[in-house]
Amino acid sequence: MRHIKCETLANGSLCYKLFSTETENESYPFSYGIEIECSLFGETYADILEDITANYEYISELFELLVTYTVTPVSLRCIAEDFINEKYSFYAKII
């Protein structure tokens, strides 16, 4: 795992990390994931999503969305799932 980008908010109490992992697929040599760590409420919570996509532009868009809206580890999976569903939804592209 190689960290590509890191953003911190709230004096370092909320940390977002974008990382890549090497794959064995020649067409897609890297897979990207996101980790959020939060220590805002007295305890440290973290969540990590690996292998979200092989598209750097796609993961960068998700990463910026998470940072902009101050998403915490508790809601990371729901937000990422909604983002993926919106991107790949057949009906969303028609409208």
N, C-alpha and C positions, 0 to 999 in steps of 0.2 A: 504494500500500500504506500503510495506516494502522495503527500499533501501538495495540492496545487494552489489553493487559495484559502485564506483564513480571514474571517471578519469577527471582531469582538464588539459587543455593546455592553452598556451598563457597567463601565469600569472593569471589563473583563469577566463579569459574572455570566455572560451569555456568549458562547463561542460557537461559530459556524465554521465547519471545515469541508472543503470540496477536495476529494481525493480520486486518484486513479489506481486501477489494478491491472496488471498485465494479463492478457488472455492468451490462449493458444490458437486463436482464430486469426489467420493472416489478413482477412478482410477488415477485421475490427480488433486491432492489437491492444486496445485499452477499453476498459469498462469503468464507468464513473459512479461514484456514490457520494453521500453527504452524511455528516455527523453533526449533531447539535449537543452541546453540553451546557447545562444551566445550574448555577449555584445561587440563584436569586432568593430562594426561600429557606435558607439555612442548611439544606442538604443538597448534595450534587446529584443531578439526574442527567442521563445521557441516552441518546438513541442514535443508532447508525443504520443507514440503508445502503447496502452494497449492490453493485451491479444494476443500477437503475436504467442506464442506457450506455450506448457506445458513442453517442453523439454529444460532442463537447458543447455546441451551441445550445442544445436542449437542456443539458444539465446546468449550464450557466444561467439560463433563464429561470429555472427552478430555484437555484441557489440565491439569486438576487431577489426573487419573490419572498423567499423565506426570511432573508435578512431585512428587507424593506418592511415587512409586516410583523417582525419580531416574533416569529413562530418559535414555540418552545418544544422540547423533546416530546412532551405529552401529546402534542397534536401533529408532529412531523409526519407520521404515517398517513393520517387522514388527508392532510394537505397534499402530500405527494401523490396519493392515490387519486384525488380529485384532479390534480394537474395532469396526470397521465391519462385519465379517462377523457378529459377535455381535449387533449392533444390527439388522441387516437379515436375519438368518437366519430363515427360515420355521419351522424346527424348534425354534429356541431360544424362540420365542414360545409354542409349544404346551406345552412342558414346564413 
